[in-house]
């Protein structure tokens, strides 16, 4: 049963999400999308926070989607697409999520919508990710790492962990920088992670996944090992989880295994890995969400991909250690700022 303290933390997180991050204003139309598996306490907290600002929020609940991205197209109600056309702000809590679907793409092309992908975020994650950290301090570290990685395009990056992950790749040119506040049209993500894009054919090595978002999100009782040589070559293990990941990879890769299309680094000091909330787990300090499938610029690619999770990663760029066992160690000034990030417990 939720306590008064739990409710207060959830509402603090909802206010930070709505007012600070998404910059919701009085009179704006705010669409909150959820599914039949969503935590309605989180949905209602965001609704109440938006209403308190004088905006006009609306909740739309759909059946939980079997797939994400463009694979979700046949399952999306047409009425939802109409609502997206008229919204100023869209907060998506569905999981699997709608980013990459035709409805999402059409809504974003209108160049009006401020959107947040927060798929599957529950009450506890809302309280921790938005209400239990100094968002300005978190973004300062996140932005500095984004810049460091963006400036390293063309250099070789290596990711390892203590259970056998060892993969190297050439960093692709700088991607789009994340914004601290949603002060204009575009897609936004929950703060607390940095994305690393590889040159697709350069990825080589072994990945040992401890969690996977294939057809659903789950912590794995035993790690799954992927061997990569340009494309994903094989899943080493046998068994139910390997079977599900195999068909998810083939679905995303149009019948074959695709590529590793992104890596990431989680740096949110209040995030907890629990194996249930994907969007929080991949922001736990040291986590690495690894996208598997086809790139978004190819037909059928993009947000259709499954993801695997590695924890307590170490990362180096051209031999210079940046992260060791999940913690930033270089540059020294940035390591100090990252170490100083502390969760709130009040």
BALOBA-1460 file (C-alpha; in Angstrom, 3 decimals):
// residues 346
<rec num="1" residu="x" x="0.000" y="0.000" z="0.000"/>
<rec num="2" residu="x" x="1.310" y="3.440" z="-0.945"/>
<rec num="3" residu="x" x="2.209" y="5.719" z="1.951"/>
<rec num="4" residu="x" x="1.898" y="9.487" z="2.186"/>
<rec num="5" residu="x" x="5.657" y="9.702" z="1.592"/>
<rec num="6" residu="x" x="5.351" y="7.538" z="-1.546"/>
<rec num="7" residu="x" x="2.547" y="9.764" z="-2.842"/>
<rec num="8" residu="x" x="4.532" y="12.937" z="-2.146"/>
<rec num="9" residu="x" x="7.598" y="11.598" z="-3.988"/>
<rec num="10" residu="x" x="5.468" y="10.507" z="-6.935"/>
<rec num="11" residu="x" x="3.814" y="13.929" z="-7.189"/>
<rec num="12" residu="x" x="7.188" y="15.687" z="-6.910"/>
<rec num="13" residu="x" x="8.422" y="13.587" z="-9.802"/>
<rec num="14" residu="x" x="5.288" y="14.268" z="-11.840"/>
<rec num="15" residu="x" x="5.604" y="18.019" z="-11.315"/>
<rec num="16" residu="x" x="9.263" y="17.955" z="-12.365"/>
<rec num="17" residu="x" x="8.411" y="15.959" z="-15.491"/>
<rec num="18" residu="x" x="5.482" y="18.154" z="-16.533"/>
<rec num="19" residu="x" x="6.529" y="21.631" z="-15.461"/>
<rec num="20" residu="x" x="10.328" y="21.526" z="-15.584"/>
<rec num="21" residu="x" x="11.232" y="18.996" z="-18.271"/>
<rec num="22" residu="x" x="8.253" y="19.243" z="-20.651"/>
<rec num="23" residu="x" x="7.562" y="22.947" z="-19.999"/>
<rec num="24" residu="x" x="3.768" y="22.500" z="-19.966"/>
<rec num="25" residu="x" x="1.883" y="25.804" z="-19.909"/>
<rec num="26" residu="x" x="-1.661" y="26.859" z="-19.086"/>
<rec num="27" residu="x" x="-4.064" y="26.275" z="-21.954"/>
<rec num="28" residu="x" x="-1.959" y="23.639" z="-23.718"/>
<rec num="29" residu="x" x="-3.441" y="20.298" z="-24.749"/>
<rec num="30" residu="x" x="-1.522" y="17.462" z="-23.067"/>
<rec num="31" residu="x" x="-2.057" y="13.895" z="-24.276"/>
<rec num="32" residu="x" x="-0.962" y="11.117" z="-21.896"/>
<rec num="33" residu="x" x="-0.974" y="7.686" z="-23.528"/>
<rec num="34" residu="x" x="-1.019" y="4.517" z="-21.450"/>
<rec num="35" residu="x" x="-1.886" y="0.881" z="-21.977"/>
<rec num="36" residu="x" x="-3.690" y="-1.813" z="-20.037"/>
<rec num="37" residu="x" x="-0.440" y="-2.790" z="-18.283"/>
<rec num="38" residu="x" x="0.490" y="0.767" z="-17.224"/>
<rec num="39" residu="x" x="0.783" y="1.856" z="-13.605"/>
<rec num="40" residu="x" x="-2.255" y="4.116" z="-13.409"/>
<rec num="41" residu="x" x="-0.970" y="5.802" z="-10.257"/>
<rec num="42" residu="x" x="1.881" y="7.216" z="-12.359"/>
<rec num="43" residu="x" x="-0.522" y="8.126" z="-15.179"/>
<rec num="44" residu="x" x="-2.873" y="9.932" z="-12.796"/>
<rec num="45" residu="x" x="-0.028" y="11.762" z="-11.061"/>
<rec num="46" residu="x" x="1.150" y="13.183" z="-14.387"/>
<rec num="47" residu="x" x="-2.444" y="14.080" z="-15.293"/>
<rec num="48" residu="x" x="-2.941" y="15.905" z="-11.983"/>
<rec num="49" residu="x" x="0.364" y="17.759" z="-12.314"/>
<rec num="50" residu="x" x="-0.595" y="18.937" z="-15.802"/>
<rec num="51" residu="x" x="-4.078" y="19.987" z="-14.686"/>
<rec num="52" residu="x" x="-2.643" y="21.976" z="-11.771"/>
<rec num="53" residu="x" x="-0.735" y="24.111" z="-14.282"/>
<rec num="54" residu="x" x="-3.966" y="25.030" z="-16.056"/>
<rec num="55" residu="x" x="-3.327" y="22.872" z="-19.104"/>
<rec num="56" residu="x" x="-5.946" y="20.589" z="-20.643"/>
<rec num="57" residu="x" x="-4.743" y="17.024" z="-20.111"/>
<rec num="58" residu="x" x="-6.334" y="13.906" z="-21.557"/>
<rec num="59" residu="x" x="-5.559" y="10.244" z="-20.828"/>
<rec num="60" residu="x" x="-5.832" y="7.680" z="-23.634"/>
<rec num="61" residu="x" x="-5.594" y="4.009" z="-22.623"/>
<rec num="62" residu="x" x="-5.111" y="1.380" z="-25.342"/>
<rec num="63" residu="x" x="-4.585" y="-2.402" z="-25.182"/>
<rec num="64" residu="x" x="-0.940" y="-3.227" z="-24.544"/>
<rec num="65" residu="x" x="0.848" y="-3.408" z="-27.880"/>
<rec num="66" residu="x" x="2.488" y="-6.713" z="-28.861"/>
<rec num="67" residu="x" x="5.340" y="-4.902" z="-30.631"/>
<rec num="68" residu="x" x="6.905" y="-1.470" z="-30.680"/>
<rec num="69" residu="x" x="7.637" y="1.019" z="-33.427"/>
<rec num="70" residu="x" x="6.330" y="0.430" z="-36.937"/>
<rec num="71" residu="x" x="5.372" y="-3.133" z="-36.010"/>
<rec num="72" residu="x" x="2.696" y="-1.558" z="-33.779"/>
<rec num="73" residu="x" x="0.946" y="0.133" z="-36.728"/>
<rec num="74" residu="x" x="-1.812" y="-2.493" z="-37.192"/>
<rec num="75" residu="x" x="-2.740" y="-2.292" z="-33.510"/>
<rec num="76" residu="x" x="-3.073" y="1.489" z="-33.047"/>
<rec num="77" residu="x" x="-6.576" y="3.033" z="-32.942"/>
<rec num="78" residu="x" x="-7.231" y="5.662" z="-35.593"/>
<rec num="79" residu="x" x="-8.820" y="7.916" z="-32.946"/>
<rec num="80" residu="x" x="-5.447" y="8.102" z="-31.199"/>
<rec num="81" residu="x" x="-3.866" y="9.470" z="-34.356"/>
<rec num="82" residu="x" x="-6.468" y="12.232" z="-34.417"/>
<rec num="83" residu="x" x="-5.691" y="13.127" z="-30.805"/>
<rec num="84" residu="x" x="-1.968" y="13.330" z="-31.600"/>
<rec num="85" residu="x" x="-2.611" y="15.825" z="-34.387"/>
<rec num="86" residu="x" x="-4.258" y="18.235" z="-31.940"/>
<rec num="87" residu="x" x="-1.915" y="17.848" z="-28.952"/>
<rec num="88" residu="x" x="0.750" y="20.344" z="-27.906"/>
<rec num="89" residu="x" x="2.483" y="17.896" z="-25.541"/>
<rec num="90" residu="x" x="2.500" y="14.087" z="-25.707"/>
<rec num="91" residu="x" x="3.741" y="11.916" z="-22.839"/>
<rec num="92" residu="x" x="3.842" y="8.254" z="-23.880"/>
<rec num="93" residu="x" x="3.852" y="5.659" z="-21.088"/>
<rec num="94" residu="x" x="2.947" y="2.656" z="-23.253"/>
<rec num="95" residu="x" x="5.343" y="-0.282" z="-23.348"/>
<rec num="96" residu="x" x="6.011" y="-1.601" z="-25.956"/>
<rec num="97" residu="x" x="6.030" y="2.030" z="-27.056"/>
<rec num="98" residu="x" x="4.807" y="3.935" z="-30.099"/>
<rec num="99" residu="x" x="7.988" y="5.789" z="-31.117"/>
<rec num="100" residu="x" x="8.796" y="4.820" z="-34.703"/>
<rec num="101" residu="x" x="5.200" y="3.986" z="-35.622"/>
<rec num="102" residu="x" x="3.483" y="5.737" z="-38.524"/>
<rec num="103" residu="x" x="1.251" y="7.569" z="-36.034"/>
<rec num="104" residu="x" x="4.306" y="8.841" z="-34.151"/>
<rec num="105" residu="x" x="6.122" y="9.860" z="-37.323"/>
<rec num="106" residu="x" x="3.131" y="11.762" z="-38.717"/>
<rec num="107" residu="x" x="2.603" y="13.558" z="-35.400"/>
<rec num="108" residu="x" x="6.255" y="14.639" z="-35.214"/>
<rec num="109" residu="x" x="6.277" y="15.879" z="-38.825"/>
<rec num="110" residu="x" x="3.647" y="18.427" z="-37.833"/>
<rec num="111" residu="x" x="6.509" y="20.364" z="-36.190"/>
<rec num="112" residu="x" x="4.284" y="21.334" z="-33.281"/>
<rec num="113" residu="x" x="4.391" y="18.483" z="-30.800"/>
<rec num="114" residu="x" x="6.687" y="18.270" z="-27.784"/>
<rec num="115" residu="x" x="6.865" y="14.546" z="-27.063"/>
<rec num="116" residu="x" x="8.377" y="12.446" z="-24.275"/>
<rec num="117" residu="x" x="9.085" y="8.743" z="-24.628"/>
<rec num="118" residu="x" x="8.671" y="7.345" z="-21.120"/>
<rec num="119" residu="x" x="7.474" y="3.849" z="-22.017"/>
<rec num="120" residu="x" x="6.631" y="1.647" z="-19.054"/>
<rec num="121" residu="x" x="7.610" y="4.180" z="-16.392"/>
<rec num="122" residu="x" x="5.823" y="3.237" z="-13.161"/>
<rec num="123" residu="x" x="5.232" y="5.233" z="-9.976"/>
<rec num="124" residu="x" x="8.501" y="4.274" z="-8.300"/>
<rec num="125" residu="x" x="10.502" y="5.073" z="-11.431"/>
<rec num="126" residu="x" x="8.680" y="8.404" z="-11.833"/>
<rec num="127" residu="x" x="9.534" y="9.342" z="-8.251"/>
<rec num="128" residu="x" x="13.194" y="8.361" z="-8.601"/>
<rec num="129" residu="x" x="13.993" y="9.490" z="-12.143"/>
<rec num="130" residu="x" x="12.342" y="12.894" z="-11.848"/>
<rec num="131" residu="x" x="11.855" y="13.562" z="-8.161"/>
<rec num="132" residu="x" x="14.954" y="12.171" z="-6.466"/>
<rec num="133" residu="x" x="17.820" y="14.013" z="-8.145"/>
<rec num="134" residu="x" x="18.951" y="17.521" z="-9.030"/>
<rec num="135" residu="x" x="18.012" y="17.562" z="-12.713"/>
<rec num="136" residu="x" x="20.345" y="20.479" z="-13.483"/>
<rec num="137" residu="x" x="23.334" y="18.671" z="-11.980"/>
<rec num="138" residu="x" x="22.371" y="15.429" z="-13.729"/>
<rec num="139" residu="x" x="22.059" y="17.146" z="-17.099"/>
<rec num="140" residu="x" x="25.413" y="18.894" z="-16.652"/>
<rec num="141" residu="x" x="27.145" y="15.500" z="-16.393"/>
<rec num="142" residu="x" x="24.991" y="13.971" z="-19.132"/>
<rec num="143" residu="x" x="25.668" y="16.866" z="-21.511"/>
<rec num="144" residu="x" x="29.417" y="16.743" z="-20.855"/>
<rec num="145" residu="x" x="29.515" y="13.021" z="-21.661"/>
<rec num="146" residu="x" x="27.404" y="13.620" z="-24.772"/>
<rec num="147" residu="x" x="29.975" y="16.172" z="-25.911"/>
<rec num="148" residu="x" x="32.939" y="13.928" z="-25.078"/>
<rec num="149" residu="x" x="31.446" y="11.039" z="-27.066"/>
<rec num="150" residu="x" x="30.274" y="13.301" z="-29.896"/>
<rec num="151" residu="x" x="33.772" y="14.745" z="-30.279"/>
<rec num="152" residu="x" x="35.212" y="11.208" z="-30.513"/>
<rec num="153" residu="x" x="33.623" y="10.329" z="-33.852"/>
<rec num="154" residu="x" x="35.962" y="8.050" z="-35.811"/>
<rec num="155" residu="x" x="37.763" y="6.797" z="-32.702"/>
<rec num="156" residu="x" x="37.644" y="3.234" z="-31.398"/>
<rec num="157" residu="x" x="35.498" y="2.522" z="-28.375"/>
<rec num="158" residu="x" x="35.724" y="-0.642" z="-26.277"/>
<rec num="159" residu="x" x="33.097" y="-1.885" z="-23.803"/>
<rec num="160" residu="x" x="33.780" y="-4.678" z="-21.311"/>
<rec num="161" residu="x" x="32.292" y="-6.060" z="-18.111"/>
<rec num="162" residu="x" x="33.153" y="-8.646" z="-15.465"/>
<rec num="163" residu="x" x="31.096" y="-11.510" z="-16.951"/>
<rec num="164" residu="x" x="32.526" y="-11.678" z="-20.448"/>
<rec num="165" residu="x" x="31.297" y="-8.733" z="-22.492"/>
<rec num="166" residu="x" x="34.144" y="-7.489" z="-24.687"/>
<rec num="167" residu="x" x="33.184" y="-5.558" z="-27.796"/>
<rec num="168" residu="x" x="34.861" y="-2.812" z="-29.795"/>
<rec num="169" residu="x" x="33.538" y="-0.428" z="-32.452"/>
<rec num="170" residu="x" x="34.261" y="2.833" z="-34.223"/>
<rec num="171" residu="x" x="32.144" y="5.723" z="-32.957"/>
<rec num="172" residu="x" x="29.917" y="7.287" z="-35.614"/>
<rec num="173" residu="x" x="29.725" y="11.080" z="-36.045"/>
<rec num="174" residu="x" x="27.899" y="13.111" z="-33.428"/>
<rec num="175" residu="x" x="24.171" y="12.470" z="-33.047"/>
<rec num="176" residu="x" x="21.507" y="14.960" z="-32.026"/>
<rec num="177" residu="x" x="22.179" y="16.487" z="-28.606"/>
<rec num="178" residu="x" x="19.564" y="16.020" z="-25.900"/>
<rec num="179" residu="x" x="17.886" y="19.130" z="-24.528"/>
<rec num="180" residu="x" x="17.585" y="19.934" z="-20.834"/>
<rec num="181" residu="x" x="14.057" y="21.260" z="-21.325"/>
<rec num="182" residu="x" x="11.478" y="20.618" z="-24.042"/>
<rec num="183" residu="x" x="11.187" y="24.251" z="-25.105"/>
<rec num="184" residu="x" x="10.350" y="23.494" z="-28.730"/>
<rec num="185" residu="x" x="8.879" y="20.792" z="-30.995"/>
<rec num="186" residu="x" x="10.616" y="17.422" z="-31.026"/>
<rec num="187" residu="x" x="11.117" y="14.085" z="-29.328"/>
<rec num="188" residu="x" x="12.577" y="13.947" z="-25.819"/>
<rec num="189" residu="x" x="13.828" y="11.149" z="-23.574"/>
<rec num="190" residu="x" x="13.895" y="10.664" z="-19.819"/>
<rec num="191" residu="x" x="17.131" y="12.153" z="-18.435"/>
<rec num="192" residu="x" x="19.948" y="9.987" z="-17.152"/>
<rec num="193" residu="x" x="21.567" y="8.248" z="-20.123"/>
<rec num="194" residu="x" x="23.991" y="8.929" z="-22.962"/>
<rec num="195" residu="x" x="23.763" y="7.199" z="-26.353"/>
<rec num="196" residu="x" x="26.787" y="5.958" z="-28.314"/>
<rec num="197" residu="x" x="26.278" y="5.262" z="-32.020"/>
<rec num="198" residu="x" x="28.690" y="2.850" z="-33.724"/>
<rec num="199" residu="x" x="29.678" y="2.551" z="-37.345"/>
<rec num="200" residu="x" x="27.534" y="-0.530" z="-37.940"/>
<rec num="201" residu="x" x="30.043" y="-2.749" z="-39.726"/>
<rec num="202" residu="x" x="32.769" y="-1.962" z="-37.168"/>
<rec num="203" residu="x" x="31.189" y="-3.729" z="-34.178"/>
<rec num="204" residu="x" x="33.065" y="-6.873" z="-33.193"/>
<rec num="205" residu="x" x="33.182" y="-9.008" z="-30.084"/>
<rec num="206" residu="x" x="30.996" y="-10.625" z="-27.453"/>
<rec num="207" residu="x" x="27.989" y="-9.283" z="-25.544"/>
<rec num="208" residu="x" x="26.742" y="-10.913" z="-22.337"/>
<rec num="209" residu="x" x="23.189" y="-9.699" z="-21.755"/>
<rec num="210" residu="x" x="21.685" y="-9.826" z="-18.263"/>
<rec num="211" residu="x" x="18.286" y="-8.444" z="-19.326"/>
<rec num="212" residu="x" x="16.456" y="-8.127" z="-22.620"/>
<rec num="213" residu="x" x="13.586" y="-6.265" z="-24.191"/>
<rec num="214" residu="x" x="12.649" y="-8.718" z="-26.938"/>
<rec num="215" residu="x" x="8.875" y="-9.291" z="-26.987"/>
<rec num="216" residu="x" x="8.647" y="-8.175" z="-23.369"/>
<rec num="217" residu="x" x="11.130" y="-6.855" z="-20.855"/>
<rec num="218" residu="x" x="12.738" y="-9.287" z="-18.451"/>
<rec num="219" residu="x" x="15.822" y="-9.855" z="-16.356"/>
<rec num="220" residu="x" x="17.456" y="-13.077" z="-17.551"/>
<rec num="221" residu="x" x="17.977" y="-15.952" z="-15.141"/>
<rec num="222" residu="x" x="21.117" y="-16.774" z="-17.122"/>
<rec num="223" residu="x" x="22.957" y="-14.315" z="-19.382"/>
<rec num="224" residu="x" x="22.571" y="-14.597" z="-23.137"/>
<rec num="225" residu="x" x="25.751" y="-14.347" z="-25.208"/>
<rec num="226" residu="x" x="25.748" y="-12.657" z="-28.618"/>
<rec num="227" residu="x" x="28.686" y="-12.908" z="-30.988"/>
<rec num="228" residu="x" x="29.046" y="-9.918" z="-33.319"/>
<rec num="229" residu="x" x="31.241" y="-9.506" z="-36.382"/>
<rec num="230" residu="x" x="29.826" y="-6.575" z="-38.315"/>
<rec num="231" residu="x" x="26.363" y="-8.130" z="-38.088"/>
<rec num="232" residu="x" x="25.099" y="-10.176" z="-35.154"/>
<rec num="233" residu="x" x="26.311" y="-13.702" z="-35.905"/>
<rec num="234" residu="x" x="24.615" y="-15.908" z="-33.350"/>
<rec num="235" residu="x" x="23.132" y="-16.392" z="-29.906"/>
<rec num="236" residu="x" x="25.378" y="-18.875" z="-28.126"/>
<rec num="237" residu="x" x="22.858" y="-20.248" z="-25.613"/>
<rec num="238" residu="x" x="19.789" y="-22.401" z="-26.207"/>
<rec num="239" residu="x" x="16.483" y="-22.248" z="-24.365"/>
<rec num="240" residu="x" x="13.289" y="-20.173" z="-24.071"/>
<rec num="241" residu="x" x="14.891" y="-16.725" z="-23.722"/>
<rec num="242" residu="x" x="17.235" y="-17.433" z="-26.622"/>
<rec num="243" residu="x" x="14.281" y="-18.556" z="-28.732"/>
<rec num="244" residu="x" x="12.332" y="-15.360" z="-28.007"/>
<rec num="245" residu="x" x="15.335" y="-13.144" z="-28.737"/>
<rec num="246" residu="x" x="16.005" y="-15.082" z="-31.937"/>
<rec num="247" residu="x" x="12.548" y="-14.440" z="-33.343"/>
<rec num="248" residu="x" x="12.608" y="-10.805" z="-32.166"/>
<rec num="249" residu="x" x="15.925" y="-10.265" z="-33.972"/>
<rec num="250" residu="x" x="14.605" y="-11.915" z="-37.123"/>
<rec num="251" residu="x" x="11.416" y="-9.870" z="-36.960"/>
<rec num="252" residu="x" x="13.403" y="-6.642" z="-36.629"/>
<rec num="253" residu="x" x="15.948" y="-7.724" z="-39.258"/>
<rec num="254" residu="x" x="13.434" y="-8.779" z="-41.924"/>
<rec num="255" residu="x" x="14.160" y="-12.474" z="-41.478"/>
<rec num="256" residu="x" x="17.819" y="-12.287" z="-40.513"/>
<rec num="257" residu="x" x="19.915" y="-10.938" z="-37.658"/>
<rec num="258" residu="x" x="20.798" y="-7.282" z="-38.013"/>
<rec num="259" residu="x" x="23.392" y="-5.060" z="-36.379"/>
<rec num="260" residu="x" x="24.226" y="-3.479" z="-33.072"/>
<rec num="261" residu="x" x="22.735" y="-0.034" z="-33.722"/>
<rec num="262" residu="x" x="23.417" y="1.725" z="-30.434"/>
<rec num="263" residu="x" x="25.129" y="1.471" z="-27.070"/>
<rec num="264" residu="x" x="24.451" y="3.675" z="-24.049"/>
<rec num="265" residu="x" x="25.655" y="4.626" z="-20.592"/>
<rec num="266" residu="x" x="23.284" y="5.042" z="-17.648"/>
<rec num="267" residu="x" x="24.294" y="7.673" z="-15.105"/>
<rec num="268" residu="x" x="21.210" y="8.387" z="-12.995"/>
<rec num="269" residu="x" x="22.212" y="8.076" z="-9.318"/>
<rec num="270" residu="x" x="18.671" y="7.366" z="-8.090"/>
<rec num="271" residu="x" x="17.770" y="4.754" z="-10.735"/>
<rec num="272" residu="x" x="17.550" y="1.153" z="-9.555"/>
<rec num="273" residu="x" x="17.918" y="-2.014" z="-11.598"/>
<rec num="274" residu="x" x="14.997" y="-4.266" z="-10.703"/>
<rec num="275" residu="x" x="14.418" y="-6.198" z="-13.906"/>
<rec num="276" residu="x" x="10.868" y="-4.887" z="-14.324"/>
<rec num="277" residu="x" x="10.968" y="-1.267" z="-15.553"/>
<rec num="278" residu="x" x="13.103" y="-1.033" z="-18.680"/>
<rec num="279" residu="x" x="13.249" y="2.752" z="-18.816"/>
<rec num="280" residu="x" x="14.593" y="2.938" z="-15.256"/>
<rec num="281" residu="x" x="16.882" y="-0.081" z="-15.463"/>
<rec num="282" residu="x" x="18.851" y="1.267" z="-18.426"/>
<rec num="283" residu="x" x="19.499" y="4.513" z="-16.517"/>
<rec num="284" residu="x" x="20.957" y="2.792" z="-13.459"/>
<rec num="285" residu="x" x="24.574" y="3.891" z="-13.054"/>
<rec num="286" residu="x" x="26.783" y="1.784" z="-15.327"/>
<rec num="287" residu="x" x="23.977" y="0.196" z="-17.358"/>
<rec num="288" residu="x" x="24.299" y="-0.175" z="-21.117"/>
<rec num="289" residu="x" x="21.184" y="-0.501" z="-23.308"/>
<rec num="290" residu="x" x="22.310" y="-2.124" z="-26.559"/>
<rec num="291" residu="x" x="19.987" y="-1.792" z="-29.554"/>
<rec num="292" residu="x" x="19.868" y="-4.790" z="-31.888"/>
<rec num="293" residu="x" x="18.385" y="-4.812" z="-35.382"/>
<rec num="294" residu="x" x="18.253" y="-2.502" z="-38.379"/>
<rec num="295" residu="x" x="19.103" y="1.235" z="-38.395"/>
<rec num="296" residu="x" x="16.281" y="3.744" z="-38.596"/>
<rec num="297" residu="x" x="17.328" y="5.014" z="-42.031"/>
<rec num="298" residu="x" x="16.613" y="1.623" z="-43.650"/>
<rec num="299" residu="x" x="13.063" y="0.377" z="-44.450"/>
<rec num="300" residu="x" x="11.548" y="-1.347" z="-41.454"/>
<rec num="301" residu="x" x="14.326" y="-0.208" z="-39.148"/>
<rec num="302" residu="x" x="14.344" y="2.187" z="-36.227"/>
<rec num="303" residu="x" x="12.334" y="1.632" z="-33.093"/>
<rec num="304" residu="x" x="11.382" y="-1.936" z="-34.015"/>
<rec num="305" residu="x" x="14.590" y="-3.257" z="-32.539"/>
<rec num="306" residu="x" x="15.012" y="-5.432" z="-29.424"/>
<rec num="307" residu="x" x="17.427" y="-4.285" z="-26.734"/>
<rec num="308" residu="x" x="19.847" y="-6.101" z="-24.453"/>
<rec num="309" residu="x" x="21.223" y="-4.797" z="-21.166"/>
<rec num="310" residu="x" x="24.754" y="-4.997" z="-19.781"/>
<rec num="311" residu="x" x="25.586" y="-3.765" z="-16.257"/>
<rec num="312" residu="x" x="28.711" y="-2.318" z="-14.582"/>
<rec num="313" residu="x" x="30.338" y="-1.628" z="-17.923"/>
<rec num="314" residu="x" x="33.848" y="-0.318" z="-18.437"/>
<rec num="315" residu="x" x="34.426" y="1.895" z="-21.445"/>
<rec num="316" residu="x" x="37.504" y="3.303" z="-23.131"/>
<rec num="317" residu="x" x="38.024" y="5.494" z="-26.215"/>
<rec num="318" residu="x" x="41.267" y="4.979" z="-28.137"/>
<rec num="319" residu="x" x="42.666" y="3.264" z="-25.050"/>
<rec num="320" residu="x" x="41.755" y="6.041" z="-22.594"/>
<rec num="321" residu="x" x="39.544" y="4.686" z="-19.775"/>
<rec num="322" residu="x" x="36.396" y="6.809" z="-19.425"/>
<rec num="323" residu="x" x="34.239" y="4.506" z="-17.272"/>
<rec num="324" residu="x" x="35.427" y="1.726" z="-14.971"/>
<rec num="325" residu="x" x="32.990" y="-0.760" z="-13.458"/>
<rec num="326" residu="x" x="30.133" y="1.628" z="-14.156"/>
<rec num="327" residu="x" x="31.683" y="4.826" z="-12.764"/>
<rec num="328" residu="x" x="33.105" y="7.810" z="-14.661"/>
<rec num="329" residu="x" x="36.863" y="8.042" z="-14.041"/>
<rec num="330" residu="x" x="38.010" y="10.519" z="-16.724"/>
<rec num="331" residu="x" x="38.258" y="13.427" z="-17.313"/>
<rec num="332" residu="x" x="38.997" y="14.074" z="-13.660"/>
<rec num="333" residu="x" x="36.732" y="17.127" z="-13.337"/>
<rec num="334" residu="x" x="33.802" y="15.272" z="-14.899"/>
<rec num="335" residu="x" x="34.435" y="12.233" z="-12.696"/>
<rec num="336" residu="x" x="34.185" y="14.500" z="-9.659"/>
<rec num="337" residu="x" x="30.877" y="15.958" z="-10.817"/>
<rec num="338" residu="x" x="29.484" y="12.494" z="-11.554"/>
<rec num="339" residu="x" x="30.548" y="11.235" z="-8.119"/>
<rec num="340" residu="x" x="28.881" y="14.235" z="-6.486"/>
<rec num="341" residu="x" x="25.461" y="13.367" z="-7.952"/>
<rec num="342" residu="x" x="23.425" y="12.015" z="-5.055"/>
<rec num="343" residu="x" x="19.808" y="10.819" z="-4.857"/>
<rec num="344" residu="x" x="17.307" y="12.587" z="-2.607"/>
<rec num="345" residu="x" x="15.739" y="10.483" z="0.102"/>
<rec num="346" residu="x" x="13.282" y="13.009" z="1.576"/>
